[in-house]
Amino acid sequence: MRVVVAHENLDFDALGSMVLAGRLFPGSILALIGGLEGPLKEIAPLLEDRLDLVPAADVPVAKVTEVILVDNARPERIGPFKGLVGRVPFLVYDHHPRAPGDVPAVGGRVAPVGATVSLLVPLIRERGLVLTPLEATLAYAGIWEDTGGFSFPSTTPQDLEAAHFLAQQGAEIPRVREWVRPQLGEEAREVLKSLIRTAKVVERQGFRLLLARAQEEGYVPALAPLAHTLLDLHEAQGVLLVLRLSREVLLIARSRERLDVGRWLSQVGGGGHPRAAFARVRGVRNAVKRLLESLPQYLEPEPTLGEVMTSPVETLRPTTVREALRVLEDRGYGAMPVVEPLERGGLRVLGLARRRDLRKAERLGLAEHPVEGFLARALVLPPKTPLSQVEPHLKAGGGRVLVGERLGEGIRLLGIFTRTDLYRKRPSLEKPLGERILEALPEGARRVVLALREAFPQGIYLVGGAVRDALLDRSGPDIDLVLEPGVRVGEVARFLVERFGGSFGLHYAFGTARVHISFGLTVDLAESREEVYPYPGALPQVRPAPIAKDLERRDYAVNAMALSLATLELLDPYGGLEDLRNRLLRPLHPLSFVEDPSRIVRGARLAARLAFRFSEEALKALPPALLPEVLEGASRSRLRDELLLTLEEDAFLEALSLLEELGAFGPLYGLKLPPKEPFLRLRWGPLEEVSGRVRVEARLLLLLYFQENPWERALALGLPKRLQEALALLLKGSWEEADKEALGKEPLRGVFLALFPEKEGWLTEKRRVLMGRDLLQLGLKPGPRVGEILRQVAEARARGEVRTFEEELALARRLIGDGSFPVPQ
């Protein structure tokens, strides 16, 4: 059983993220922990019949096998599911910064965007899912609330892109505004008055912090918006609210720039974003004193003019108005300083020649006059001037200031700064690629990698899908590590189990190991090797080799990248980064598919999952690999395994369709593309304990059912006897035999459900449907009449004419009593 959870007191971002996660992971239970926050309390009852939220107390925690955690990574905020941390896999989607003690996630994504919804929307788009207007509206409300209507400093382009997609999906934006608009009650207004009366500005290193206090008995909702209200009323860069509410004291902090309030409040037990944070404290006086004293060490250094100016600055020598105007227009400048050199070095700044002033002089017939008579005042500031002190000078200097240093009696000009530069985003200091990959890993995988970096100084590489997915801001529940000669697989496997708990299995003959970490992460270890294919399609012969040779044997360039754990250097010998940017699957060499045709299936699976496409080189390499003489020697086990892996995917139908489009489905498997509709109906309810294996086998049987020669295809795929028996029952329609309890949760039950609606009560719906024994109880004798009546009732059910067992029974009585099927006397 899979559950989706967020945190206590849901807000719009948490609820919207849960709804989207429910679409991405069909069959999940949306578990409600605690209550709802603010306006959601009033809105939720109106949506109760359309939001399937299950109280956490009603979820059988012992049956949960996977947790999707959204808008939160803290175990202490997930109620009864905290006990599952370290025991079942967690996937975390969160926009809060990482912190010690976070859930050791095996998948998901944690990134600094305005709202968690914005991390899930790209996955919705990739899957091609269509949202209902309600789902889109709730998700849009999450972004709107957490970004303050796209005005908070934490807002990113990804939030705007997500909102655009949700609007296209039918989000009702006026309704969002109605839902999210802060409604200040009488108590909150009284608190705001107190905050305004007590507000004072504390300045540290050029940072203006507004400190305000208030006291109120009882619970007062919607306090966080008061922080933004106060920031709007005062010229401050941050605010700290100290709110005494009955027995507790709340600290609410907001910052526009420079101060990471999440880290700042963490020293008193709080946390949050760099721009928004919250804490509960007891010793309020000591806490506030500690925060104010430590403020400077949490401030980013204030930029200076010397760091943000445009340099070098171009200048004019004294000349005519006409010539100065020509130079300004040629350069595309609005103004340039006019200077003259001094004998002892340096320059004398005469003023600023502005294009608008010179044009006016030209219109008045003064084009040949000296430009010195039409110059504006030029202000020169030293390069160490803090940026916060520049704006008043810009107003006095006509929107520009020069940056320079004294040089004797003159000035050495260093640069120029304009009003436009105030609003120009400073280039971020981008971290090295290796560090970015490490940070993009799920928390559990990151802990494993950091532990290995510390224990093994060299020779271990993160490879393949883990690197690819980290660069795509995605992740999965497993990672692949390659060990160069000198690092032993068994030693690494034992270290991981001793450090994190779990189990491992060694395969000495292949130089590999699989480690199952206690919190759900799977780590595949392999000695670096090269492969030699003795003939097309054959299983490769392997021998130890350096990491460069190991990357040569990969299938696509995007999978042939490796991150050295020792140096965090990214090895990308085949241009995988560029292919990632272009979303291309490009084989490493022209004979890649001929050597191993199963790579075609792997590519179709990746293309469907990641919304990639085959490169021109890949399309040209396909026909030779599909020749009968090549496929005759291909490994059937590899092809079968790749098909089963494809059937595990949520986008398996898209992958099969791509194989068909490429002309590969038939040559590789002798299969034709089945109709989609039965597969779409193959669903299990969220409380069904159906394993991934059962789902795959059900899809496989359904795929074979629609083939012209299913038995031949089943034998070619090497189906085990158990599945051969299930296929035989399916093809014969032996319902009574198939209904035996011994079949348990075999995939046959799901296939029956998809193909034959009269069996729908077996899985998703628990209501009873009409069966043969019911007709016998009505007095009908065994025989063909039983099957005919069941067929007519099933057709009526499919048309929606009967909806309950009682209605089906009444229809059966009418069919028996209409003369066609008389009841024996």
C-alpha angles and dihedrals in degrees: 000000000000123000133192115213137168122175141293117291098027118222125194095271092052094046094044090049091050091052092050092045088052089057093047092049106038117206094030122139114236102220120202116214115195119328140314128275129239116312092009089074090066097037100046096069089056090054098038095112091050100042113067099205114164118202109244090236089063095054115095096232093191090064096051111114100173136020127207106201118195134186090003140062100181117109093206090065099057101075116211092003091070088087090063094062108115092013105069132025117273124200111199127200109181141146096203117103118263115264136182111276096032118148110278094243122196094198146358127079136278115191138148103257130134096257137013089233087069090062093054100043094071089056090050089052094047091052091050091234119166115218126213116242090253093052091047092047094050091048092048089050088055092056093043093051097045095045096042092241090318092304103103117101089242091066113116135187087256090063091053092047091050092049090050091053092048091050089053088050091059105270109171100229097185088054090051090054089050093049100044102036104115111250108202110206124207093269092051091049090054090051090051090053090053092048092051092049094051099038117125133166120240115194124205123172092338093312115123112211120187112216118194135168136199139167129210135166117235131004119324116191128212097031098144094069088059089071092059091045091057093046088055091051096050133046094243134131096212142014136208117195119197108198123183108201114177106292100354138062120218125202115201118185132185130179134190096194147345097019120089097206092184091063091037094057093040089081089067095043098272134113147171139123128340087255102033130037142159138198141178114216140174107199094052097174094053092042094053092044091051092049094050093046092050096043096101094056091055094050121101109233109270111247118245131215090255090060098049105031124112109249141229100027119214117226140195128225119220108289141136126301091247094053094044090050091049091053092048092051093046091051094042092233127145092210142000132193117250111218142169126205123246124224094238094047134276130064137274110225109219097183144277122303104212121197094225092053093048093048090053091050089050091052088053091055096256099118095122095048120105113274091227090080093062104045126129123223115279120210118203118200128184117255093244093063108126112243092235089066096051104075096074089052091050090058091050093044098052094257097312138082129184121227117219150136131235113260109182107296092342142057132257105215115220104172149314133257124199137190089255089062090063090067097037111107111242113237110259118236097245115214120237113277094248092055090048091053091049092050092047092059117101112264094255094050091045091055091051093049093047091050091051091048089056097044101040115042096199147353101061123109133186105223147177123358096009092060093041094050094045090055088050092049090247133114143186139204095266141049133202122222126188120205120205120221109290096042112090121221093215093052093052093045092052092047092054094049093047091048101042106013127240134097141281142201125210127211104194094180092060098032092238140120137187118213121196107202115210095245093056105270118133117209118195114202124194135170111242110258145157126235131221120195110210091198137355113295094006124136106264127251110230136203133172116276141156121279092264091062091046091057090051091067095057123112106230133019092243088060095045097077125106134191116213107225090204099055102012086232115152115227110207108162096160104044098260093154092059091047090052090055090050093040092234133152107213123173117230095240139003095259096050094107093042090054092049119007090187086076087074090061091046089052093051089051093051092045091054094045098044101030090244128146134217114261123236089256090055093050091051091049094054104077097057091049092054096054113122093237090056096044091047089071097037119120106260091196092056092048091048092048091050090051091051091048089051091052088056091064124097087224094049093126090055090049092051090047090053091051088052091048090051090051091242105108095077099041093046100044109006087240134132126215110270125219113275100220098076090050091050088054092052097101137144124207118250093253093053113111096221117154125219089250091058092050092051093048092048090053091047093052091047090050091052092046091066096051123102092233105026095165093054091048092047092053091046089054091049097237113193118248093257092059092042088058091048091051091049091054090047094051093046094045090227094168099167092053092044091052093067114127089231090074087067110169097346116150091251089080092059093047091052090051093052095047104034118040092195087075095053091112089069095075130357100028121042096203118115121253129202114275137180094263090058090058091048089054088055088060101261113142121234113270145086091314090070092057093045094053092046088052093052092047090049090052090050090050091051090052090050094244092125122036106169137046090248091056090049091050091050091050090050090052090052092049091050093045099046092085098257093090107026118191110242115248 
